[in-house]
Amino acid sequence: MPRPILATIHPAALQHNLARNRLAAPDAKVWAVVKANAYGHGIERVFEGLRSADGFALLDLDEARRVRELGWRGPILLLEGVFEARDLELCSRLDLWHTVHCEEQIDMLAACKTHVGHRVFLKMNSGMNRLGFTPACYRSAWARLNALPQVDEISLMTHFSDADGGQGIAAQMACFSEVTRDLPGERSLSNSAASLRHADAVRASDWIRPGISLYGSSPDHPEHWASEWGLWPTMTLAAKIIAVRDIAAGASVGYGSRFVADAPMRLGVVACGYADGYPRVCPNGTPVLVAGVRSRLVGRVSMDMVTVDLTPVPEAGMGSEVTLWGRATNGAVLGIDEVAQAAGTLGYELMCALAQRVPVQVAD
């Protein structure tokens, strides 16, 4: 029998979350962002759940090829554009749209030989200070692109640094709007947080770019839980109890004796550890679901095992289901954001860190 741990991907939840993003931006088209192998879910596993999107956005040429091999004939956008000149040949062959964020990428386009014009998304650095042309240089970059016979159409794009927080998007929106107000082309502005929190960005977007919200995690946790945004979990990580221990008051659990029982208690040892992608830094008290009932982690996470408190679930024993995040068999939900918060990180990281050794199934 294989080790009793399993990740489950939920296509119905992906469909629901995509529809929730459309509801936030009913007049915009939707890029389904599937970078980082669909946030750790697997592009092939999420494709059916997201195929009603208007396009797929990602970073990697190999991932773009995989989306095409799945039968997708619609738009695919490379969010960071090309990394070297020969990538443009593959863009033409796979019919990829691509971001232009620096002069070197314009130089590559100017030097390439092509019979089919490229569709590009010209990125403005409106305050994120990662990729993109500064507002002062943006219009000259647009003019260079517009003069190239290799370029068919130019769309306009920026990315918000604080859509999920108190600073908001007003300054970046004003900057982008001022610089681009008389330039033609579709606009792509809204990530998950902007789409759900900021109506101005939605109204200005011809394309929205939801990422984390597609996968059932809140873009502004802990201000809002995923359930408050109407999002469903798309990944469940569950394992089984492989041993039960009754310990006395004063007994410790795990490496470093980080947990010491203050009363007699019953523990379950679970087939999941940091080698499976569960964060080693999760402290005592990190929530878990045992047979769908809320309980807690006790003791340090080790490579292959965690230990959980069975006090709230006296009927639990060898073989009982433990949900580390996601939806339990009885329908109870433990949001990935809550586990991530306990670990001092984000749901994004937990999804992307799912280890290769964990078997994955796609729910019916």
C-alpha positions in Angstrom: 0.0 0.0 0.0 1.4 3.5 -0.8 2.1 5.9 2.0 -1.3 7.4 3.0 -1.0 11.0 1.9 -2.8 12.5 -1.1 -3.3 16.0 -2.6 -6.6 16.5 -4.4 -7.3 19.2 -7.1 -10.9 20.3 -7.4 -11.9 21.4 -10.9 -15.4 22.5 -9.7 -13.7 24.9 -7.3 -11.5 26.3 -10.1 -14.6 26.9 -12.3 -16.4 28.6 -9.4 -13.4 30.9 -8.5 -13.1 31.8 -12.2 -16.8 32.7 -12.3 -16.3 34.7 -9.0 -13.6 36.8 -10.7 -15.8 37.4 -13.8 -18.5 38.6 -11.5 -16.1 41.2 -10.1 -15.3 42.4 -13.6 -18.2 41.6 -15.9 -17.0 43.7 -18.8 -13.4 42.5 -18.8 -11.8 39.5 -20.3 -10.0 37.2 -18.0 -6.4 35.9 -18.0 -6.2 32.7 -16.0 -2.7 33.0 -14.5 -1.1 29.5 -14.4 2.5 30.4 -13.8 4.6 28.3 -11.4 2.9 25.2 -12.8 -0.5 26.6 -12.0 0.6 27.6 -8.5 1.7 24.1 -7.7 -1.5 22.5 -8.9 -0.3 21.3 -12.2 -1.2 22.9 -15.5 -2.7 19.7 -16.9 -4.8 19.2 -13.8 -6.3 22.7 -13.8 -6.9 23.1 -17.5 -10.4 21.7 -17.6 -11.4 23.8 -14.6 -10.1 27.0 -16.2 -10.7 26.5 -19.9 -13.6 28.9 -19.9 -11.1 31.7 -19.3 -10.4 34.1 -22.2 -6.6 33.4 -22.1 -3.8 31.9 -20.1 -1.0 33.9 -18.6 2.3 32.4 -17.5 6.1 32.9 -17.5 7.7 29.8 -19.0 7.9 28.9 -22.7 7.7 25.2 -21.8 4.5 25.8 -19.8 3.1 27.7 -22.8 3.9 24.7 -25.0 2.1 22.4 -22.5 -1.1 24.6 -22.7 -1.0 24.5 -26.5 -0.6 20.7 -26.4 -3.7 20.5 -24.2 -5.6 21.9 -27.2 -5.9 25.5 -26.2 -6.1 27.8 -29.3 -6.8 31.1 -27.6 -4.5 33.7 -26.3 -1.4 32.9 -24.2 0.5 35.7 -22.6 4.1 35.6 -21.4 4.0 37.8 -18.3 7.8 38.5 -18.3 8.2 38.4 -22.0 11.1 36.8 -23.8 14.5 36.3 -22.2 16.6 36.0 -25.4 16.1 36.7 -29.1 15.5 33.2 -30.2 12.5 33.0 -27.9 10.7 35.2 -30.4 10.7 32.4 -32.9 8.8 30.1 -30.5 6.4 33.0 -29.8 5.6 33.1 -33.5 5.4 29.3 -33.8 3.1 28.9 -30.7 1.2 32.2 -31.4 2.2 33.7 -28.0 1.5 37.2 -26.9 4.3 38.6 -24.8 5.1 41.4 -22.4 7.7 44.1 -23.3 9.2 45.7 -20.2 12.7 46.9 -21.2 14.6 48.4 -24.2 16.5 45.2 -24.7 13.3 43.3 -25.6 12.4 46.1 -28.1 15.9 45.6 -29.6 15.2 41.9 -30.0 12.0 42.6 -31.8 13.6 45.1 -34.1 16.3 42.5 -35.1 14.0 39.5 -35.6 12.8 38.4 -39.0 9.1 37.5 -39.0 6.2 37.4 -41.4 3.6 37.5 -38.7 3.4 40.6 -36.4 3.8 40.1 -32.7 1.1 41.0 -30.1 2.8 42.7 -27.2 1.8 44.1 -23.8 3.9 47.2 -23.0 4.5 47.3 -19.3 4.7 50.4 -17.2 6.5 50.6 -13.9 4.0 52.7 -12.1 5.4 52.1 -8.7 6.1 48.4 -8.2 9.8 49.0 -9.2 10.4 45.5 -10.6 9.7 45.3 -14.3 8.5 48.0 -16.8 9.3 51.3 -18.3 9.1 54.4 -16.1 6.3 56.8 -16.8 8.9 59.2 -18.3 10.1 56.6 -20.8 6.8 54.8 -21.5 5.6 56.8 -24.4 8.9 56.7 -26.2 8.9 52.9 -25.8 5.4 52.8 -27.2 6.5 54.9 -30.2 9.5 52.6 -30.9 7.3 49.5 -30.8 4.6 51.2 -32.9 7.2 51.9 -35.6 8.3 48.3 -35.9 6.9 46.2 -38.7 7.5 43.2 -36.4 4.8 44.4 -34.0 1.1 43.9 -34.9 -0.7 45.3 -31.8 0.3 47.0 -28.6 -1.7 46.6 -25.4 -0.9 48.6 -22.2 -0.2 47.0 -18.8 0.9 47.7 -15.3 1.0 45.9 -11.9 -0.1 47.2 -8.6 2.2 46.9 -5.6 -0.4 47.7 -2.8 -3.8 46.5 -4.1 -4.1 44.2 -1.1 -3.3 46.9 1.5 -4.1 50.3 2.9 -2.0 52.3 0.5 -4.2 51.0 -2.4 -3.9 51.8 -6.0 -4.9 55.5 -6.4 -1.4 56.9 -7.1 -0.5 54.1 -9.5 -3.8 54.4 -11.3 -3.4 58.1 -11.7 0.1 57.7 -13.1 -0.9 55.0 -15.6 -4.1 56.9 -16.7 -2.2 60.2 -17.2 0.6 58.7 -19.3 -1.6 56.4 -21.4 -4.8 58.5 -21.7 -4.6 59.0 -25.5 -2.7 55.8 -26.4 -4.7 53.1 -28.3 -4.8 49.5 -27.2 -6.4 47.3 -24.6 -5.5 47.7 -20.9 -4.6 45.0 -18.4 -4.3 46.2 -14.9 -6.1 44.1 -12.2 -4.5 41.3 -10.3 -6.6 39.3 -7.9 -6.5 42.0 -5.1 -7.3 44.8 -7.5 -10.2 42.9 -9.1 -11.8 42.1 -5.8 -11.1 45.3 -3.9 -10.8 48.2 -6.4 -13.6 49.0 -8.8 -11.6 51.8 -10.5 -9.0 49.3 -11.7 -11.7 46.9 -12.9 -13.5 49.6 -14.9 -10.2 50.6 -16.6 -9.2 47.0 -17.4 -10.0 45.2 -20.7 -8.2 42.2 -19.2 -8.0 41.2 -15.6 -5.2 38.9 -14.4 -6.5 36.8 -11.4 -3.9 34.4 -10.0 -4.2 33.4 -6.3 -7.9 34.0 -6.2 -8.4 31.3 -8.8 -6.9 28.8 -6.4 -9.1 29.6 -3.5 -6.7 31.8 -1.4 -7.6 35.3 -0.4 -5.4 38.0 -2.0 -5.6 40.2 1.1 -5.6 37.7 4.0 -6.0 38.3 6.9 -8.2 41.3 6.2 -10.5 39.0 4.3 -10.8 35.3 4.4 -11.2 33.4 1.1 -14.8 32.5 2.2 -15.6 36.2 2.5 -14.7 36.7 -1.1 -16.8 33.6 -2.0 -13.7 31.6 -3.0 -13.5 27.8 -2.7 -10.4 25.8 -2.0 -8.9 24.1 -5.1 -6.3 22.0 -3.4 -6.7 19.6 -0.5 -3.8 18.0 1.3 -4.8 15.1 3.4 -3.1 12.2 5.1 -4.0 9.4 7.6 -3.1 8.6 11.1 -0.5 5.9 11.2 -0.1 5.5 14.9 -1.9 6.5 18.2 -0.2 7.4 21.4 -1.6 8.0 24.9 0.8 10.3 26.9 0.8 11.4 30.5 0.9 14.9 31.8 4.4 16.3 31.6 5.4 14.1 28.6 6.9 15.8 25.6 6.3 15.3 21.9 8.7 15.3 19.0 12.2 16.8 18.3 13.3 19.4 20.8 10.4 18.6 23.2 8.7 21.7 22.0 5.3 20.6 23.2 4.8 19.3 26.8 1.4 17.9 27.7 -0.3 19.7 30.7 -2.7 16.8 31.1 -3.0 13.2 29.9 -3.9 13.2 26.2 -4.3 11.1 23.1 -2.2 11.9 20.0 -2.3 10.8 16.4 0.9 10.5 14.3 0.1 11.6 10.7 1.9 10.6 7.5 2.9 14.1 6.4 6.0 16.2 7.1 8.1 19.0 5.7 9.4 16.7 2.9 5.8 16.7 1.6 5.7 20.4 1.5 4.1 21.0 4.9 5.9 23.9 6.6 8.5 22.9 9.2 7.9 26.2 11.0 4.3 25.5 11.8 4.0 26.0 15.6 2.0 24.1 18.2 -1.6 24.9 17.7 -1.6 25.1 13.9 -5.1 24.0 12.9 -5.8 20.7 11.3 -9.0 18.7 10.7 -9.2 15.2 12.1 -12.1 13.3 10.6 -13.4 16.7 9.6 -13.3 18.0 13.2 -11.0 21.0 14.0 -8.0 20.1 16.1 -4.4 21.2 16.4 -0.8 20.3 15.7 1.4 19.5 18.6 5.2 19.1 18.6 7.7 20.0 15.9 7.0 19.0 12.2 9.5 16.4 11.2 10.5 15.2 7.7 7.8 12.6 7.3 5.4 13.0 10.2 3.3 15.4 12.3 1.5 14.8 15.5 -2.0 16.0 16.2 -4.2 16.3 19.3 -7.1 13.7 19.2 -8.8 15.2 22.3 -11.6 16.8 20.2 -12.1 13.6 18.2 -12.1 10.6 20.7 -13.4 8.2 18.0 -10.4 8.9 15.7 -7.7 6.3 15.4 -5.5 4.4 13.1 -6.4 5.3 9.5 -8.5 8.4 10.3 -8.3 11.2 7.8 -6.4 14.3 8.7 -6.8 17.4 6.5 -3.8 19.6 6.5 -5.6 22.2 4.3 -8.5 22.2 2.0 -11.8 20.3 2.2 -12.4 17.2 4.4 -14.5 14.3 3.3 -17.4 15.6 5.5 -17.3 19.0 3.7 -15.5 20.9 6.5 -13.0 23.4 5.2 -9.6 24.4 6.6 -8.4 27.4 4.5 -4.9 27.2 3.3 -4.5 30.9 4.3 -5.0 30.0 8.0 -2.3 27.3 7.9 0.0 29.7 6.0 -0.6 32.4 8.6 0.4 30.1 11.4 3.6 29.4 9.4 4.3 33.1 8.9 3.9 32.9 5.1 1.2 33.0 2.4 -1.0 30.4 0.8 0.9 30.9 -2.4 4.0 29.4 -0.9 2.2 26.3 0.5 0.6 25.6 -2.9 3.9 25.9 -4.8 5.8 23.9 -2.2 3.8 20.7 -2.5 6.5 18.1 -2.9 6.9 15.8 -5.9 6.6 12.7 -3.8 3.0 13.5 -2.8 0.6 11.7 -5.1 -2.0 14.0 -6.7 -5.5 13.2 -7.9 -8.1 15.3 -9.7 -11.5 15.1 -8.2 -14.5 14.0 -10.3 
